[in-house]
């Protein structure tokens, strides 16, 4: 029956075979808040952000930097052997995910602890980290096959080998809690055994019970690809996104022969796939009339890159959002963190860190 149903769905273009994309509406109504935000720092490939008393810690490629809150000074704290793909701060410890090499702890009581990502030693390609307590670290791995930096390839290959791990910092034991995920890219705790995990390629947020490993979707049919989760005021959360979904990409994902040829024959920069930035080269797909009218880029145009950050309540229900639309530049906002009433956003596509004042508070 399942095969028959799938055949009928493909013929009629419904269910999983549909290429419709949810619209940005309600709490996700588009605006220009990210483009109007303060430019706190210009950093190429600005990525993971964590807030500490001494400053804002940010990753850029293989480097980890600290930026002073007020003086604007910048210090290189660490230079890792490969790209830093995840970070978390807690109990005086900085947990670092190194793409292709696993997880290492810097500072605190578990300084130097390593999980090298081989065999059962934990995830090799971490995408996000969160401290459950001072002795336990939660880790998501986007894919077993693809590096964390190769997220576009994993999407276009229709990958589903993502996983959720629990790392015991005392014993060094790594336990896989969940597998078979469509690019697990974000994790956040709730103060109980239930946690949140983003599943990007299935456009949803999962609730996961750490005791049983049982998972269930709590926020589905998102119009964009969710990335990391950060804690927000009043026990809420901030969701960041790689980019918005696009009907043409949805169509290509269903045309396997075309998709395979594109991956094999076209340079990655010119794939018809979501991106952290766009409009850089005339050789990119989707030029001309699809994006511009009378030579002007329209904010509502179909786009491969977009900037989107969403605030959710403690039950992971969207409250409000901050955007950089098709005609904006603050795209690829894959990491955020709060300090006081300010929200700091890493726009990897633009190579800068933004500050939105007076937004990280109860309304």
N, C-alpha and C positions, 0 to 999 in steps of 0.2 A: 504493500500500500504506500509505503514511504516513497519508493521509486516512482510509482504512478503519480503520486501527488506532486513530486518535484518536476516531473515531465509536464504535467498540466500547468503548474506555476510558471515554468519557463515559456510555455506557449502563450500564456495569458499575461505574462509580465507582472505577476503578483507575488506576495510573500517575499522570500529571499531573492527572487528573481526581479523584483521591482527596482527601478533606478530612481525612485523619488527620494528627496532629501528633506528632512524637517526644516522648517524655516526658523530664522532668528526672530523670536517674538516674546511677548510677555517680559519676564525678568531678563531675557536675552536680547531685548530690543537694541539694535545697533546705535552707537554713539561715537564720539571722537575723543573720549576721555584719555586714552593712552597717548594719542598724538599731542594732547594738550598738557600732559604731565611734565613735571620738572625733569630735566636730564641730569641725573645725579652723577653719572660717570660714563665715559666712553671706553668700552673694553671689547676688543674683538672676540667673538664667540663667547660672550658673557653667558654663563649657564647657571649652575647650581648656586643658590643663595641661602645663607644661614646668618641669623642675627646673633651677635654676642655683645657683651658689655664693652669690649675693646674696639669693636667695629664690625662692619659688614664683611663677611667672608664670601668670596665669589670664586668659582672655578672658571678658567679660560684655557681650553685645550688641556695640556698636561700640568698647567700651573694652578696653584691656589693662592689667591691674593686677599689681603685685608685692606679695607678702605675705611679711613677714619670717618666717624659720623659727621663731624663739624669742620675739621680742618681740611678735608679733601685730599689728605695724603694717602699714598698707596704703597703697600709693602708686599713683596713676594714671600709667602710663608713656606711653601713647599713647591718642589719641581719633581713631579712623578715621572715614571718611565713611559707612561701611556696616558691617553685622554682620561680625565676625571669625568665619570659618567653619572655619579651620584654622591650626595653628601648629607650628613645629618649631625646635629650638635645636641649633646646632652651629658649631664653630670661631669662637665669639664673635659669631655672627650669629643673628638671630631672623627666620625666614621666616614671613610672615603671609599667609594667604589671606583676601581680602576678598570677601564674597559678591556676585557680580554684577560685580566689577571686576578679578579676577585675583589676582596674587601680587606682593608687594613684600618686599624685603630691608631689614632695619633693623639697623644696626651692622656691624662687621667690614669686611673688605676689599671687599665688594660692596654696601656701604651705598647705599641709594637705587635699586638695580636693580629694574626693574618688568617684569612680563609682564601686559599689560592685558587679555588674554583675547579680543581681537578677531582675526578672520581666523585666521592660523596662529601667533598670538603666545601660545598656551597656553590653559589652561582658564579659563573665566569664572566657574565656580561651584565652586571647590575645596572638597573635604571633608576631606582629610588631606594632610600633607606629611611628607617624610623626607629628610634629607641622605644621598645616596649617598657623597659625599666633599665636600671643601671647595669644589668648583667645579660640583657637580651636585646638583640637587634633583629628587626624585620627587614627583609630585602625582597625586592621584585627583580626578576630577570625577564627582559623583553623577549628573548629568543635564545634557544640553545645553539642555533647555527649562526646567527647573525650578530655582529658587534652592535653595541648600543647606538653607535654613531650611524649604523646602517639601517635605521628605522624605515626609511623609504623603501629600501629593497625588501625588507620583511613584509611590509604592507602589500607591495606589488607581487610578491611571491605567495601571498595569502597565507602567511605564517601563523601557526597556532601552537608554538612550543614554549610559550611564556610560562613563568612559574612564580610562586611565592615561597619564601624560605624564612625559617627562624634560626638564628645563629646564637648559640650559647657562648658568651664571651669568657666564661670560667672554664668549661670543659673543652671548648673548641668544637663541640658537636654541631653539625649543620643538618637541619631537618627540613625536608621538602613538604610543605603543607598542601599545596595546590599546584596542578600542572595542566597542560593543554590550553593555556590562555592565549588569546589573540593579542599579544604584545602587552604584558603587564608593565605599566610604566609609572605607577604612583601608589603609595601606601601611607595610611595615616591611622593612628590609634584613636580610641574613643574613651579610654578609661576603664574598659572592661575587656572580656575575651573576644568581643566582636570588633573587627577592624574594617576599614574601607580599602578597596583595591580598584584601581582603574584598569579597564580592559579596552585598550584604544581601538583596535580594529573591529570590535563589536559595539563600539560607541556607547559604553555603559560603565556604571560604577557598581561594584559588587560589595555586598556585606559578607564577610567571612568569619566563621566561628573558629577560633584558634584551637579549641579543644577537639572538635569533631572534624574540622576541615570542610564542613558544609558551607556552600556559597549560594547566594541568591542575589539577583539584580535589584538595586534600590533606585537607580536612576538610569533609564534606558532611552533609546532613540535620540541620542544627542545629535545636534547638527554639526558637530565638530569632533576631532580626535582628542580625547582627554589625555593629559600628560600627568604631571605630578600634583599631589595634594599637600597643602600646608595648613596648619592650624590657624583659625581666625578667632576674633574676639567672641566672647559669650559661647564658647565651646563649638563654634561653627567651623567652617572650612573654606579655603580658597582652592579653586580648581584652575589649573592652567591648561592650555591647549596647544597642540602642534600647529593646527590649521583647521579651517572649516572644510566640510565635505563639499564635493562638487559632483554634479550629475554626470559629467563626462568621465571622471575617475570611476564613479560607481559603474558606469557602462563598461569601461575597459576591464574592470575587475571581473566582469562576467563573460568577457570575450577572451578565452584562454589562449587561443592561437595568436591573436594580435599581441596580447600582453607578453607572452614569451618572446616573441620576435622583438618587441620594444626593449625588453631587458637585455637581450643578446646583442642587438645591433645599434642601439642608440646610447650615446653617452648619458650618464645618470643626470647630469645637470639639465638635460633637455627632455627627460621623461615627462609624460603627462601624468604627474603625480603630485600630491601635496608637497609643499616646500616651506622652509622657514623664512624665505624671502623670494621675491620675484621682480620682474621688470629690469633685471640687470643686463640681459643680453637680448638682442633682436632675434636670436636663434631660439629663444624659449618658445614653447607652445603657447597657444591662445593669445595671438597678437591681433592687431587691427580691430575690426568691427566687433569682435566678441568683447573686447575690453573698453574700446573708446568709441565715442560718437562725436562727430565734428572735431576730431583730434583731441578730445578731452577725456581723461580717465574718469569714469563715473564711480562714485563710492559704492554703488549697489551692483557693480559689474561682477560677473563670475570671476573667481580668483583662485590661484593655487596657494597663495599665502595670505595670512590674516593674523591679527593680534586679538586675543580674547582671554580674559580672566573673569571668573565667575565666583561670587560669594554665595555660599550655601549655609543653611541653618544646621543645627546639630543632627537633624535627620537626613541631611544631604539633599535638601530641597533648595533649588536656586532662589536667591533673594534679589540680586542685582548683578550687573555685569559692566565691564569696561572694555572698550573696543578700539581697534585700529583697522579701519575698513580697507577696501580694495585700493583706494587712492591714498592711503596712509603709508607710513614707513615703519611703525613700531610693531613689526610682525614677529611670529615665532616666539611668543612669550611662554617659555617652558618652565619657569621657576619663579616663585614669589615668596616673600616673608614679611612679617609685620615688625614694627618697632614703634611703640607708643601709638599715636594716631596715624602714623604714616605707613603706607604699603609700598614696598620696594619690588620692582618687577624687572626680571632679566629678559630683555628683548634680544634674543640670540640672532634673529634675522637682521636687526639694525645694528648690532654690536654696541649696545648701550644698556645701562641700568637706569630705570625710571623711578621717580618717587611721586606717589599720589598722596598729597597731604589731606589730613582730616577725613580719611575714608575707613581706616581700620578701627572702627568703634561702633557701638550700638547706635541704631537709628531710632 
